[in-house]
């Protein structure tokens, strides 16, 4: 299948788990879909949040005054306008043909001015490029034209283009009637349009259809001159010939009397620079985006029907990250962080996917894109997405995966990525904390990438009010102590109440010891793999890490042979030994670890029953 899109190259034990609920809406990854270098100097790429308001008519005139040709591409919605800007075009043509086709009606004055203006406004708001609107015959007589110009100019449109046909018009490339309006009538419309505009910069283009109608070159020149004298800012000369000869002849005889617009739909042989050299100033590729999209959709749809599935086309499709980028979802999420106030403390979540918790060999074959355990598919969703769902239900949506993850491996737009090549889990955690610091007045949570849990677990750690808090569970049994994987145990003061039923299910304890070195017979809890840091706790951890990475490099650290090989629990034990308070928050089940293939099968079994 041919496509325009080119993809980038590119523990603990089982618990009864509660449902995490429905997935949340996703947003683009920050690194996805960077703008391509078109090789041409385009309009300035401004920060959308800080972009000053620009008169787009003035912007169009400034571009027109340059030495290179003004290249314009047709579109029918905001998506097309954004893609046009990314590609490096100078302006967008709000094509009547494209808008009509997108609405499923003929290009024959079927749509109203309001419908065409609505589509044009979508494009205007989606891009920083000027929008030139195809306004057919002006939607009526001179009175309608006056109303049209006022509405379009007030909407921020840079230019309008009217053609000298009778209403209702028919698309210029449709055989049959191509009736021209009397020249005097169209001159009156142009004069009305120029009289109605509020700004001197608003741009009015007169489209000459004499060559389309077969009235000859002299009629085309005569009409163009009359329209120029009536105040038209540019002349659009249209032709349906298969060669550019007719257009070149007009340009030669016109001899730069005023700017000229050409539409090389049927004569694509010349480049924009060649047309500029011949006397054209603006080149409009009026419907190429629409036609490319139609071909791609027809082929994709046919392949899906033939294959009875999308397996043959999925690799040719633009990734969802690109869809979200074009939507502007990332900008929306940034604005939410800056302006949205819910009353809850801001929480940032980091999921380390590198260091010593990388995917074991027995699960490698079932992970999408050959990535880490966080990308392991669990009954239709990767593990990281199920974590995101649970945290979202608990009110926390700022989540990032930390590790050596290529953007092409991830299709979840709402997931941030932090690149880290650290060889240890502690190093990976520190890289995440450095790149995504604790938000003001909030907390940052470290969540291991190999645990599956529901909303109650997520909410327990999100609501932690300790400066340094770890989530623990005491439901491990004697059989768990015989597992081949060493667990991270926790010893607290006071010890938990062993009397049976208790009233308080949200108790917390001071951690005395944590790690694999604890005798399981003496352990009170198991560390689930979640750590919460307040602003104070974050500052403490970062300061201690900076000091110890200098002073204890190459030396034994916690239960590790050296600081460079230390785990997160090694670091937490050193904090405790240094006098820092680490609080254990008790959680009663509701989670499970995906460490090996048996864990994976158990998780699938539970999820399939939901």
C-alpha positions as CSV (number, residue, x, y, z in Angstrom):
1,X,0.0,0.0,0.0
2,X,1.3,3.4,-0.9
3,X,1.1,6.1,1.7
4,X,2.4,9.7,2.3
5,X,3.2,8.8,5.9
6,X,6.7,7.5,6.6
7,X,7.1,6.0,10.1
8,X,10.2,6.8,12.1
9,X,13.0,4.2,11.9
10,X,13.3,3.1,14.2
11,X,9.7,-9.1,42.3
12,X,6.4,-9.0,43.8
13,X,3.6,-11.5,43.3
14,X,0.0,-12.0,42.2
15,X,-2.8,-10.1,44.0
16,X,-6.5,-9.8,43.3
17,X,-6.9,-6.7,41.2
18,X,-9.8,-4.3,40.8
19,X,-10.7,-2.7,37.5
20,X,-9.0,0.5,36.6
21,X,-12.0,1.7,34.6
22,X,-12.2,3.1,31.1
23,X,-9.2,4.7,29.4
24,X,-8.8,8.4,29.3
25,X,-8.3,10.5,26.3
26,X,-4.7,10.6,25.1
27,X,-2.6,13.6,24.1
28,X,0.5,13.8,21.9
29,X,4.0,12.9,23.0
30,X,6.2,16.0,23.2
31,X,8.9,14.6,20.9
32,X,6.5,13.3,18.2
33,X,5.9,14.8,14.8
34,X,8.5,17.6,14.7
35,X,8.1,20.0,11.8
36,X,9.9,19.0,8.6
37,X,12.5,21.4,7.1
38,X,10.9,22.3,3.7
39,X,14.1,23.9,2.5
40,X,12.3,27.2,2.0
41,X,12.0,30.2,4.2
42,X,8.5,30.2,5.4
43,X,6.6,32.4,7.9
44,X,8.1,32.6,11.4
45,X,7.3,29.6,13.6
46,X,6.1,31.3,16.8
47,X,5.2,29.8,20.1
48,X,1.5,29.4,19.8
49,X,1.0,30.3,23.5
50,X,2.8,33.6,23.1
51,X,2.2,34.4,19.4
52,X,1.2,38.0,18.9
53,X,-1.9,38.8,16.9
54,X,-0.9,39.3,13.3
55,X,-3.0,40.9,10.5
56,X,-2.9,38.0,8.0
57,X,-3.7,40.3,5.1
58,X,-0.6,42.3,5.9
59,X,1.3,39.0,6.2
60,X,0.1,37.9,2.8
61,X,1.1,41.3,1.2
62,X,4.5,41.1,2.8
63,X,5.1,37.6,1.4
64,X,3.9,38.8,-2.0
65,X,6.4,41.6,-2.0
66,X,9.3,39.1,-1.9
67,X,11.3,37.7,-4.8
68,X,10.2,34.1,-4.6
69,X,6.7,32.8,-5.7
70,X,4.0,32.6,-3.1
71,X,3.0,29.0,-2.9
72,X,-0.5,28.2,-1.7
73,X,-2.2,24.8,-1.1
74,X,-5.9,23.9,-1.0
75,X,-7.6,22.7,2.1
76,X,-11.1,22.2,3.5
77,X,-10.6,22.0,7.2
78,X,-8.2,22.9,10.1
79,X,-6.3,19.6,9.7
80,X,-5.4,20.4,6.1
81,X,-4.3,23.9,7.1
82,X,-2.0,22.6,9.8
83,X,-0.4,20.1,7.5
84,X,0.0,23.0,5.0
85,X,1.9,25.0,7.6
86,X,4.1,22.1,8.5
87,X,5.0,21.5,4.9
88,X,6.1,25.1,4.4
89,X,3.4,26.7,2.3
90,X,2.9,30.4,2.4
91,X,-0.9,30.4,2.6
92,X,-3.9,28.2,2.5
93,X,-6.6,28.2,-0.2
94,X,-10.0,27.6,1.3
95,X,-11.1,25.7,-1.7
96,X,-14.8,25.7,-2.7
97,X,-14.2,22.4,-4.5
98,X,-12.6,20.8,-1.4
99,X,-15.2,22.1,1.0
100,X,-18.1,21.0,-1.2
101,X,-16.5,17.5,-1.8
102,X,-15.9,17.1,2.0
103,X,-19.7,17.9,2.5
104,X,-20.6,15.4,-0.2
105,X,-22.2,17.9,-2.6
106,X,-21.3,19.2,-6.1
107,X,-19.1,22.3,-6.4
108,X,-22.0,24.3,-7.9
109,X,-23.0,27.0,-5.3
110,X,-24.9,24.3,-3.3
111,X,-23.3,25.4,0.0
112,X,-24.2,28.7,1.6
113,X,-21.8,31.5,2.4
114,X,-22.1,30.7,6.1
115,X,-21.1,27.1,5.5
116,X,-18.0,28.1,3.5
117,X,-17.1,30.7,6.0
118,X,-17.3,28.2,8.9
119,X,-14.9,26.0,7.1
120,X,-12.6,28.9,6.4
121,X,-12.6,29.9,10.0
122,X,-11.6,26.4,11.1
123,X,-8.5,26.8,8.8
124,X,-7.8,30.4,10.1
125,X,-7.8,29.3,13.7
126,X,-5.8,26.2,13.0
127,X,-2.8,27.9,11.4
128,X,-0.7,31.0,11.4
129,X,-0.8,31.1,7.6
130,X,-3.0,33.6,5.8
131,X,-6.2,32.0,4.4
132,X,-7.4,32.9,0.9
133,X,-11.0,32.0,0.4
134,X,-12.7,30.8,-2.7
135,X,-16.0,32.8,-2.6
136,X,-17.3,31.5,-6.0
137,X,-19.4,34.4,-7.5
138,X,-19.7,36.4,-4.3
139,X,-22.9,34.8,-3.1
140,X,-25.2,37.2,-5.1
141,X,-25.1,40.7,-6.3
142,X,-23.1,43.7,-5.0
143,X,-25.1,43.8,-1.8
144,X,-24.2,40.2,-1.0
145,X,-20.6,41.0,-1.8
146,X,-20.5,43.9,0.7
147,X,-21.9,41.6,3.4
148,X,-19.5,38.8,2.4
149,X,-16.4,41.1,2.7
150,X,-17.4,42.4,6.1
151,X,-18.0,38.9,7.4
152,X,-14.8,37.4,6.0
153,X,-12.6,40.3,7.0
154,X,-14.0,40.4,10.6
155,X,-13.3,36.6,10.8
156,X,-9.6,37.2,10.2
157,X,-9.5,35.9,6.6
158,X,-6.6,37.4,4.6
159,X,-8.2,37.5,1.1
160,X,-11.3,36.6,-0.9
161,X,-11.4,35.5,-4.5
162,X,-14.5,36.0,-6.7
163,X,-15.0,34.6,-10.2
164,X,-16.8,36.4,-13.1
165,X,-19.5,33.7,-13.7
166,X,-23.2,33.7,-13.4
167,X,-24.9,32.3,-10.3
168,X,-25.2,29.3,-9.9
169,X,-21.7,28.5,-11.2
170,X,-20.3,25.1,-12.1
171,X,-16.8,23.9,-11.4
172,X,-14.4,25.1,-14.1
173,X,-13.3,21.6,-15.0
174,X,-16.8,20.2,-15.5
175,X,-17.8,20.0,-19.2
176,X,-20.8,22.0,-20.3
177,X,-22.1,25.4,-19.4
178,X,-19.6,28.0,-18.2
179,X,-21.7,31.1,-18.3
180,X,-19.8,34.4,-17.7
181,X,-21.4,37.4,-16.0
182,X,-21.5,40.7,-17.8
183,X,-18.2,42.5,-17.3
184,X,-19.9,45.6,-15.9
185,X,-21.8,43.6,-13.3
186,X,-18.6,42.0,-12.0
187,X,-16.8,45.3,-12.0
188,X,-19.5,46.6,-9.7
189,X,-19.0,43.6,-7.4
190,X,-15.3,44.4,-7.2
191,X,-15.9,48.0,-6.4
192,X,-18.4,47.1,-3.7
193,X,-15.9,44.6,-2.2
194,X,-13.1,47.2,-2.0
195,X,-15.5,49.8,-0.6
196,X,-16.7,47.4,2.1
197,X,-13.3,46.4,3.5
198,X,-12.2,48.0,6.8
199,X,-8.4,47.6,6.3
200,X,-6.4,48.8,3.4
201,X,-4.5,45.5,3.5
202,X,-7.5,43.2,3.0
203,X,-6.9,41.4,-0.3
204,X,-9.5,41.0,-3.1
205,X,-8.7,38.7,-6.0
206,X,-10.6,38.8,-9.3
207,X,-10.8,35.4,-11.1
208,X,-11.0,35.6,-14.9
209,X,-12.9,32.6,-16.4
210,X,-12.8,33.8,-20.1
211,X,-10.3,31.1,-21.1
212,X,-12.4,28.4,-19.3
213,X,-15.5,29.6,-21.1
214,X,-13.8,29.6,-24.4
215,X,-14.1,33.3,-25.0
216,X,-10.4,33.7,-26.0
217,X,-7.3,35.6,-24.9
218,X,-8.4,39.1,-25.8
219,X,-11.6,38.8,-23.7
220,X,-9.5,37.5,-20.8
221,X,-7.1,40.4,-21.1
222,X,-9.9,42.9,-21.5
223,X,-11.7,41.6,-18.4
224,X,-8.5,41.5,-16.4
225,X,-7.7,45.1,-17.1
226,X,-11.2,46.2,-16.2
227,X,-11.0,44.4,-12.9
228,X,-7.6,45.8,-12.2
229,X,-9.0,49.3,-12.7
230,X,-12.0,48.5,-10.5
231,X,-9.5,47.9,-7.6
232,X,-8.8,44.2,-7.6
233,X,-5.5,43.5,-5.8
234,X,-4.6,40.6,-8.0
235,X,-5.9,38.8,-11.1
236,X,-6.4,35.0,-11.1
237,X,-6.2,33.7,-14.6
238,X,-7.7,30.2,-15.0
239,X,-7.2,27.6,-17.7
240,X,-8.2,24.0,-18.2
241,X,-5.6,23.3,-21.0
242,X,-3.2,20.4,-20.5
243,X,-0.2,22.6,-21.2
244,X,0.8,26.0,-19.8
245,X,1.0,27.7,-23.2
246,X,-2.3,29.6,-22.7
247,X,-1.3,30.9,-19.3
248,X,2.2,31.8,-20.4
249,X,0.8,33.8,-23.3
250,X,-1.5,35.7,-20.9
251,X,1.4,36.4,-18.6
252,X,3.5,37.8,-21.4
253,X,0.8,40.1,-22.6
254,X,-0.2,41.2,-19.1
255,X,3.4,42.2,-18.4
256,X,3.2,42.6,-14.7
257,X,0.4,45.3,-14.6
258,X,-0.7,43.8,-11.2
259,X,-0.1,40.6,-9.3
260,X,-1.3,37.4,-11.1
261,X,-2.5,34.2,-9.5
262,X,-2.3,30.9,-11.4
263,X,-3.8,27.5,-10.6
264,X,-1.7,24.8,-12.4
265,X,-4.2,21.9,-11.8
266,X,-4.2,20.7,-15.4
267,X,-0.7,22.0,-16.4
268,X,1.7,20.8,-13.7
269,X,4.8,20.8,-16.0
270,X,6.2,24.1,-14.6
271,X,7.7,24.8,-11.2
272,X,6.6,27.7,-9.1
273,X,9.9,29.4,-9.8
274,X,9.4,29.0,-13.5
275,X,5.9,30.4,-13.3
276,X,7.3,33.3,-11.2
277,X,9.9,34.0,-13.9
278,X,7.1,34.1,-16.5
279,X,5.1,36.7,-14.5
280,X,3.0,34.8,-12.0
281,X,3.2,35.9,-8.4
282,X,0.9,33.4,-6.6
283,X,0.7,29.7,-7.4
284,X,-2.3,27.8,-6.0
285,X,-2.3,24.0,-5.8
286,X,-6.0,24.1,-5.4
287,X,-7.1,20.5,-4.7
288,X,-4.0,18.3,-4.4
289,X,-4.5,17.5,-0.7
290,X,-8.1,16.4,-1.2
291,X,-7.2,14.2,-4.2
292,X,-4.3,12.6,-2.4
293,X,-6.5,11.9,0.6
294,X,-9.2,10.4,-1.6
295,X,-6.8,8.0,-3.2
296,X,-5.2,6.9,0.1
297,X,-8.6,6.4,1.8
298,X,-10.0,4.4,-1.1
299,X,-7.0,2.1,-1.2
300,X,-6.9,1.7,2.6
301,X,-10.6,1.0,2.9
302,X,-10.5,-1.5,0.0
303,X,-7.5,-3.4,1.6
304,X,-9.3,-3.6,5.0
305,X,-12.4,-5.1,3.3
306,X,-10.4,-7.5,1.3
307,X,-8.3,-8.7,4.3
308,X,-11.2,-8.5,6.7
309,X,-9.0,-6.6,9.0
310,X,-6.4,-3.8,9.3
311,X,-3.4,-6.0,9.5
312,X,-2.2,-5.2,6.0
313,X,-2.5,-1.4,6.3
314,X,-1.6,-0.5,9.9
315,X,2.1,0.0,9.2
316,X,1.3,2.5,6.5
317,X,-0.9,4.7,8.7
318,X,0.2,7.8,10.5
319,X,0.7,6.9,14.2
320,X,-1.8,8.2,16.8
321,X,1.0,10.5,18.2
322,X,0.9,12.4,14.8
323,X,-2.9,12.6,15.0
324,X,-2.7,14.1,18.5
325,X,0.1,16.5,17.5
326,X,-2.0,17.8,14.6
327,X,-5.0,18.2,16.9
328,X,-2.9,20.5,19.2
329,X,-3.5,18.1,22.1
330,X,0.0,18.7,23.5
331,X,-0.6,22.5,23.6
332,X,-3.9,21.9,25.4
333,X,-2.3,19.7,28.0
334,X,0.4,22.4,28.5
335,X,-2.4,25.0,29.0
336,X,-4.1,22.7,31.5
337,X,-0.9,22.5,33.5
338,X,-0.6,26.3,33.5
339,X,-4.2,27.3,34.0
340,X,-6.5,24.4,35.1
341,X,-7.3,24.6,38.8
342,X,-9.1,21.7,40.4
343,X,-8.2,22.2,44.1
344,X,-6.2,18.9,44.1
345,X,-2.5,19.0,44.5
346,X,-0.6,18.6,41.2
347,X,1.0,15.1,40.9
348,X,3.6,13.9,38.4
349,X,4.2,10.2,37.9
350,X,7.4,8.7,36.6
351,X,7.6,5.0,35.5
352,X,11.2,3.8,35.2
353,X,11.6,1.4,32.4
354,X,15.3,0.9,32.4
355,X,18.0,-0.2,34.8
356,X,17.4,-3.5,36.7
357,X,13.7,-3.9,35.9
358,X,14.0,-4.5,32.2
359,X,11.9,-7.1,30.5
360,X,13.0,-10.7,31.1
361,X,13.6,-13.0,28.2
362,X,10.4,-15.2,28.7
363,X,8.2,-12.1,28.0
364,X,10.2,-10.4,25.3
365,X,8.4,-12.0,22.3
366,X,5.0,-10.6,23.3
367,X,6.0,-7.0,23.9
368,X,5.0,-4.5,21.2
369,X,8.0,-3.1,19.3
370,X,10.4,-5.2,21.3
371,X,10.3,-2.6,24.1
372,X,10.3,-2.9,27.9
373,X,7.8,-4.6,30.2
374,X,5.7,-1.4,30.4
375,X,4.7,-2.1,26.8
376,X,3.6,-5.6,27.5
377,X,0.1,-6.2,26.0
378,X,-2.4,-7.2,28.7
379,X,-5.8,-8.1,27.2
380,X,-5.7,-5.4,24.5
381,X,-3.8,-2.7,26.3
382,X,-0.2,-2.2,27.2
383,X,0.6,-2.4,30.9
384,X,1.6,1.3,31.0
385,X,-1.8,2.3,29.6
386,X,-3.5,0.3,32.4
387,X,-1.4,2.2,34.9
388,X,-2.3,5.5,33.2
389,X,-6.0,4.6,33.4
390,X,-5.8,3.8,37.1
391,X,-3.9,7.1,37.9
392,X,-6.3,9.1,35.7
393,X,-9.2,7.8,37.8
394,X,-7.3,8.9,40.9
395,X,-6.9,12.4,39.4
396,X,-3.3,12.2,38.1
397,X,-2.7,12.4,34.4
398,X,0.9,13.7,34.1
399,X,2.8,10.5,33.6
400,X,6.1,9.8,31.8
401,X,8.0,6.6,30.9
402,X,11.7,6.9,31.8
403,X,14.3,4.8,30.0
404,X,15.8,4.0,26.6
405,X,12.5,4.2,24.8
406,X,12.2,5.2,21.1
407,X,9.2,7.4,20.4
408,X,8.3,5.0,17.6
409,X,7.7,2.3,20.2
410,X,5.0,4.2,21.9
411,X,1.5,5.0,20.5
412,X,0.0,6.5,23.6
413,X,-0.2,10.2,23.1
414,X,-0.8,11.1,26.7
415,X,2.4,9.5,27.8
416,X,5.5,11.6,28.2
417,X,9.0,10.1,27.4
418,X,12.2,10.8,29.3
419,X,15.3,9.3,27.6
420,X,17.7,7.6,30.1
421,X,20.6,5.3,29.4
422,X,21.3,4.7,33.1
423,X,22.3,1.1,33.8
424,X,20.7,0.9,37.3
425,X,17.2,1.4,38.5
426,X,18.4,4.2,40.8
427,X,20.1,6.0,37.9
428,X,16.9,5.7,35.8
429,X,14.8,7.1,38.7
430,X,17.3,10.0,39.1
431,X,17.2,10.8,35.4
432,X,13.4,11.0,35.6
433,X,13.4,13.2,38.7
434,X,15.9,15.5,37.0
435,X,13.9,15.8,33.8
436,X,10.5,16.0,35.5
437,X,10.9,17.7,38.8
438,X,8.3,17.8,41.5
439,X,5.5,20.3,40.6
440,X,5.1,23.3,43.0
441,X,2.8,22.5,45.8
442,X,2.5,18.9,44.7
443,X,4.2,15.5,44.6
444,X,6.1,13.2,42.3
445,X,5.5,9.5,42.3
446,X,7.8,6.7,41.2
447,X,5.8,3.7,40.0
448,X,7.6,0.5,38.9
449,X,6.8,-0.5,35.4
450,X,6.0,-4.1,36.2
451,X,2.9,-3.7,38.4
452,X,-0.8,-3.9,37.5
453,X,-3.2,-2.2,39.8
454,X,-6.6,-0.4,39.9
455,X,-7.9,2.9,41.0
456,X,-7.8,2.3,44.8
457,X,-4.1,1.6,44.8
458,X,-3.4,4.6,42.6
459,X,-5.5,6.8,44.8
460,X,-3.7,5.6,48.0
461,X,-0.3,6.8,46.7
462,X,-1.7,9.9,45.1
463,X,-3.2,11.0,48.4
464,X,0.0,10.4,50.3
465,X,0.8,13.4,52.5
466,X,4.2,12.2,53.8
467,X,7.4,13.9,52.5
468,X,8.7,10.4,51.6
469,X,6.2,7.7,51.5
470,X,6.2,4.1,50.2
471,X,3.2,1.9,49.5
472,X,3.3,-1.5,51.2
473,X,1.2,-4.6,51.5
474,X,1.3,-7.3,54.2
475,X,-0.8,-10.0,52.4
476,X,2.2,-12.0,51.3
477,X,2.1,-15.6,52.5
478,X,4.5,-18.4,53.4
479,X,4.3,-19.8,49.9
480,X,5.4,-16.4,48.5
481,X,8.6,-16.6,50.5
482,X,9.6,-19.6,48.4
483,X,9.5,-17.7,45.1
484,X,12.7,-17.6,43.1
485,X,12.6,-13.9,42.8
486,X,13.7,-12.0,46.0
487,X,11.1,-9.6,47.2
488,X,11.6,-6.2,48.7
489,X,10.4,-6.5,52.3
490,X,9.7,-3.8,54.9
491,X,10.2,-3.7,58.6
492,X,8.3,-1.0,60.5
493,X,7.9,0.6,63.9
494,X,5.3,0.0,65.2
495,X,4.6,-3.4,63.8
496,X,1.2,-3.8,62.2
497,X,-1.7,-5.1,64.3
498,X,-2.0,-8.8,63.8
499,X,-5.2,-9.2,65.8
500,X,-7.4,-9.6,62.7
501,X,-10.2,-7.2,61.9
502,X,-9.3,-3.5,62.1
503,X,-11.2,-0.2,61.8
504,X,-8.5,1.9,60.1
505,X,-7.6,0.6,56.7
506,X,-5.3,3.6,55.8
507,X,-2.7,3.3,58.5
508,X,0.9,4.4,58.1
509,X,4.1,3.3,59.8
510,X,7.7,4.5,60.1
511,X,10.0,2.4,58.0
512,X,13.0,1.0,59.8
513,X,14.4,-1.3,57.2
514,X,13.6,-2.0,53.5
515,X,15.1,-4.2,50.9
516,X,15.8,-7.8,49.9
517,X,18.2,-8.3,52.8
518,X,15.4,-8.5,55.3
519,X,14.6,-12.0,56.6
520,X,11.1,-12.7,55.3
521,X,10.1,-14.3,58.6
522,X,10.8,-10.9,60.3
523,X,9.2,-8.8,57.6
524,X,6.0,-6.9,58.3
525,X,5.2,-5.8,54.7
526,X,6.2,-6.1,51.1
527,X,7.2,-3.0,49.1
528,X,4.7,-2.7,46.2
529,X,6.9,-0.5,44.1
530,X,5.5,3.0,44.5
531,X,7.2,5.9,46.1
532,X,5.8,9.4,46.7
533,X,7.9,12.5,47.3
534,X,6.5,15.9,48.3
535,X,8.4,19.1,47.4
536,X,10.4,18.7,50.6
537,X,11.0,15.0,50.0
538,X,12.0,15.6,46.4
539,X,14.6,18.2,47.5
540,X,16.0,15.8,50.1
541,X,16.3,13.0,47.6
542,X,18.0,15.1,45.0
543,X,20.4,16.7,47.5
544,X,21.4,13.3,49.0
545,X,21.8,11.8,45.5
546,X,24.1,14.6,44.5
547,X,26.2,14.2,47.6
548,X,26.4,10.4,47.6
549,X,27.1,10.1,43.9
550,X,30.3,12.2,44.6
551,X,31.4,10.9,47.9
552,X,30.4,7.2,47.6
553,X,31.1,6.4,44.0
554,X,32.6,2.9,43.7
555,X,31.9,2.1,47.3
556,X,29.3,-0.3,48.8
557,X,25.9,1.3,49.1
558,X,23.0,-0.2,50.9
559,X,22.8,-3.8,49.8
560,X,24.7,-3.1,46.6
561,X,28.3,-3.6,45.8
562,X,28.6,0.1,44.7
563,X,26.6,3.2,44.4
564,X,26.5,2.8,40.7
565,X,24.7,-0.6,41.1
566,X,22.3,0.5,43.8
567,X,18.5,-0.1,43.6
568,X,15.8,2.3,44.8
569,X,15.4,0.4,48.1
570,X,19.1,0.6,48.7
571,X,18.8,4.4,48.4
572,X,15.7,4.4,50.7
573,X,17.6,2.4,53.4
574,X,20.5,4.8,53.2
575,X,18.1,7.7,53.7
576,X,16.6,6.0,56.8
577,X,20.1,5.4,58.2
578,X,21.0,9.0,57.6
579,X,18.0,10.1,59.8
580,X,15.4,10.8,57.1
581,X,11.8,9.8,57.8
582,X,10.3,7.3,55.3
583,X,6.6,6.5,55.9
584,X,5.0,3.2,54.9
585,X,1.4,3.5,53.7
586,X,-0.5,0.2,54.0
587,X,-2.5,-1.1,51.0
588,X,-4.6,-4.3,51.2
589,X,-4.1,-6.2,47.9
590,X,-5.6,-4.7,44.7
591,X,-2.4,-5.2,42.7
592,X,-0.2,-7.8,41.1
593,X,3.3,-8.0,39.6
594,X,4.1,-9.0,36.1
595,X,7.5,-10.6,36.5
596,X,7.4,-13.8,34.5
597,X,5.1,-15.7,32.1
598,X,3.1,-17.2,35.0
599,X,2.3,-13.8,36.3
600,X,1.3,-12.7,32.8
601,X,-1.1,-15.6,32.4
602,X,-2.6,-14.9,35.8
603,X,-3.1,-11.2,34.9
604,X,-4.8,-12.2,31.6
605,X,-7.1,-14.6,33.4
606,X,-8.2,-11.9,35.8
607,X,-8.6,-9.2,33.2
608,X,-10.7,-11.5,31.0
609,X,-13.2,-11.9,33.8
610,X,-13.8,-8.1,34.1
